[in-house]
């Protein structure tokens, strides 16, 4: 059944985004064939934790999710009073950033001696086999209840050629590029039950940030088909490689913005919330030279470690593919300009030993503005915007 009714009117849904350091939520109006409308939004920040067990990390996330949902209940009541309409949530969407999922991009090939008719059943079997292999590979003693969240067919090639409508065609070789993601079933149930305490809904659906970002960007006008996407989260940085318009690699490094906030807060004898504003002011050139230099030194250790891991990841990828010079950066407003400068200065040495400078573009509201509407009192949030555009598109 379609998420939308037959009439082209707005359907209200919920979007939650679970990051490594915060939980975001929004009340969104979805319109078939139109653009989504962010009516209300809330972000609940998880306090940076120097060392944490998996159990305590999940506990903090669920606590932040509960607080975020509570805030959105209040916002929904305000929205009802303003619009004089009752809000009924039919569906809740959740998007996960690292480290709440595992993912991979796989190319599955089947070759037969004689041509045969390719149909959905044949391709479906290939996908199901790959899902089982993926789950077997990622299961450990700590994550024995992993379940597949997404098994998205990115492209299908018949006899070596990409075909937009492959079913019913005859071929002797089939190549399917798949994006697979998984997360513990117990974690998904915990997230859904926490939201259910606050909202009554009929369906719950979960996606992952790499697929959401790739799918949304693929539909934006004016983008070329080769680039990197770098999403700087609280504890983790996700990196996506897009070649020839295809998501060919998803990688991550275990350092996000919190490492920078904690490092500088320690050096400056203050708290991370204060250094967040310092970093933004310095990047905007609104800080005196002496203090700017002091802040820079406090960030150097974390920056050197982040750049080292960033280059290490790219080196692994560059053995198989040329690294595109264009980088789209997804980051919160307080550290976006800082990381734009870091990546721009980092550059990269390609496999042919030539140094490449990156052209870094902030994936901000200006880039996606015409694909989204939002209420005047809603703060711009590129992550919630990407999530909402993605949901509106797949259900249009």
C-alpha positions, 0 to 999 in steps of 0.5 A: 500500500502506498504511504500516500492516499490517492489525493495529493494532500499532505501526510504527516510522518515522523523522521528520526535520525540516530547519530553517534552523538545525538538524536534528531527528530522531525514532524514532516509533511510528505506530499506525493509529487511535491517537496517535504515540509519540516514543521517541527524539529528537535535535536537531543545531544548525547554528552561526549564519552571518553570511554564507554561500553556498548551497553552504556552507549546504547543506554545513552542513545535510547535516553536521548531518543526518549527525550527527543520524542518527548519534545516532539510530542509537545511540538505536535500539540503546538502544531495542532493548535496552530493548524486547528487540525488533529495530527495522526502519525501513520508511519515513522522513519528512522535513519541510522548513522555509524556506528549503529549499522554495518554496510557493504557494497557487493557486485554479484555475478551470474554467468550461464552457458546459454542466454536466458530470460532475466526476471525478478525471481532470478534476481531476487534469489541472487539478492537473498543469497547475498543477504545470507552471506552478508549476515554470516560474515558480520555475525559475532558473539556480541552481535548474533541477532543482526538483521538486514535493514536494506538490500538495495539494487543499485544497478543491473548489467546484462552482458556487461551493459547497464540496463534500466529495465532488465526484467524480460530481457535475455542475457547469458551474464547478469551483474547486480550491484547491491548495497546491504546494511544490517543492525541488531534486531534487539536494537531496532526493537528498542528504538521502535518501542521507545518511539511507540511510548510517545506516538501511535503509528502503523508502520516503522521503517529504518534506513542508513545514512549512506543510502539516504545521502547517495539516493538524495544526491543522485536526484539533485540537479547539477551534480557530476557522477564522481565524488566523495561524501564525508559525513562528520558525526559525533564519534565516527566519520563516514566516507562514501565513494561515488563513481559513474553515478554509483555508490561503490564504497562505504567506509568509516573512521572512528573519529568524529567531532567530539574528539576535537571538542574534548581535546580542545576543551581539555587544553583550554580548561573549559567544556566541549559546548564552549569550544564548539562556539570557539571553533566556529568563530575561528573558522569564520575569522571572528577571533583574535590572532593570539587566541586563534593560535592557541585554539589551533594548537589545542586541535592539532593532535586530533586533526593529525589523527583524523587526517592520518586515518582519512588518508589511510582509508583513501589509500586502500580505496585508491588501489582499485579506483581513482579518488575523485577531487570533489568532496561533499561535506555533511557536518553540523554548522558549528564545525562545518567550515573547520572541517572544510578547511581540514579536508582542503589542506589534507589533499591526497596522493593518487596511485600515480603519485600525483598529489590531488587537492580536494574541492570541498563543497558544504552540502548545506541548505543552499544546495538542497533548498528547492527540494525542501520546505520548512516552517520559519521557526525550524532551524536548518538541519541538513541531515534531517533535510536529506532524510526527509527528501529521501523519504518523500522521494521513495514514497512518491 
